[in-house]
Amino acid sequence: MSQASLIPPARLVIASRESALAMWQAEHIRDRLRALYPQTSVSILGMTTQGDQILDVTLSKIGGKGLFVKELETALENGSADIAVHSLKDVPMNLPEGFALACIGEREDPRDAFVSNRFDNLAALPAGSVVGTSSLRRESQLRARFPHLKIEPLRGNVQTRLRKLDEGQYAAIILAAAGLKRLGLGERIRAVISSDESLPAVGQGALGIETRADRPDLKAVLAPLHHADTAACVLAERAMSRALAGSCQVPLGGFAEVQNGKLRMRGFVATPDGTRLLRAEHVGDIAQPEALGDLVAQDLLRQGAGEILAALNG
Ligand SMILES: NCc1[nH]cc(CCC(=O)O)c1CC(=O)O
């Protein structure tokens, strides 16, 4: 549909989780939609998800990503909201029947960040230091490089995690740089961790806007917010994860970048203790992102990723 034929709706309701980061993201999309469509009344419907309520167990053990999006999908289904704004990282690789990712927003810094009140970077941590993260992806890569560190679970939203660090339970914690920067907490980052040292999560730093699949009208409304390069990257990453049937119990990462008009993608699968860490890297056509993601996945499977995955899921 061309912009000329587009009739913006009178009203748009955005479903969002209520964490500060989710609300920042929803408000960001709301403000952009208001600027694009001054006649449209855009509002936010804040919701609590199961993922926000269950804070005492490692996320991977309780069913994972779907827990952060299900309530928002119910709102789309029953019409109490039109679009749902998500951190793409939290969106399952396969959406339930009847839903679609209508728009992918421009990526913030995709890297992980080292946050500490006492140390400058990971290499400065003495043996036995406690590092907080509940991500198997971060844990496996940390253990591979720094087997002398102790990794302990850390859950909760960004502010909760920072508070637990400040209370002294951890020498350092690892968070996504994107969340800290969006919340204006970029000064808490002591060191950004390069993608060579900690390959980011599939979709990290990107926003995904979900609608019902039967609302192509909304896809047209959202089109100006769609970022084609980011979309190519995250489609490649999500294809890799899907091809590996990456349940959230799997330590894996996937990260694609646009370089010289091509798509460069790296992926890894590891054992949680980091003793086996398989890596793959390929360059592909930016117009065929999913083929590149599949290629990276097939390379990892050829190296034995299947055994690691089977052991984890078994
Ligand atoms: N799993 C929670 C989550 N989902 C998205 C982000 C950060 C922002 C992003 O990746 O877009 C975070 C926090 C974190 O990993 O530190």
The ligand as an SDF file (V2000), in Angstrom:
LIG
                    3D

 16 16  0  0  0  0  0  0  0  0999 V2000
   15.7720  -10.5600   28.6380 N   0  0  0  0  0  0  0  0  0  0  0  0
   15.4450   -9.2490   29.1120 C   0  0  0  0  0  0  0  0  0  0  0  0
   15.7990   -8.1980   28.1180 C   0  0  0  0  0  0  0  0  0  0  0  0
   15.1480   -8.1170   26.9490 N   0  0  0  0  0  0  0  0  0  0  0  0
   15.7120   -7.0970   26.2190 C   0  0  0  0  0  0  0  0  0  0  0  0
   16.7220   -6.5530   26.9830 C   0  0  0  0  0  0  0  0  0  0  0  0
   17.6210   -5.4590   26.5930 C   0  0  0  0  0  0  0  0  0  0  0  0
   17.2630   -4.6480   25.4190 C   0  0  0  0  0  0  0  0  0  0  0  0
   17.3820   -5.3430   24.0880 C   0  0  0  0  0  0  0  0  0  0  0  0
   18.1210   -6.3380   23.9180 O   0  0  0  0  0  0  0  0  0  0  0  0
   16.7070   -4.8610   23.1770 O   0  0  0  0  0  0  0  0  0  0  0  0
   16.7720   -7.2360   28.1910 C   0  0  0  0  0  0  0  0  0  0  0  0
   17.6740   -6.9750   29.3340 C   0  0  0  0  0  0  0  0  0  0  0  0
   19.0790   -7.4660   29.1910 C   0  0  0  0  0  0  0  0  0  0  0  0
   19.3580   -8.4740   28.5020 O   0  0  0  0  0  0  0  0  0  0  0  0
   19.9650   -6.8610   29.8100 O   0  0  0  0  0  0  0  0  0  0  0  0
  1  2  1  0
  2  3  1  0
  3  4  1  0
  3 12  2  0
  4  5  1  0
  5  6  2  0
  6  7  1  0
  6 12  1  0
  7  8  1  0
  8  9  1  0
  9 10  2  0
  9 11  1  0
 12 13  1  0
 13 14  1  0
 14 15  2  0
 14 16  1  0
M  END
$$$$
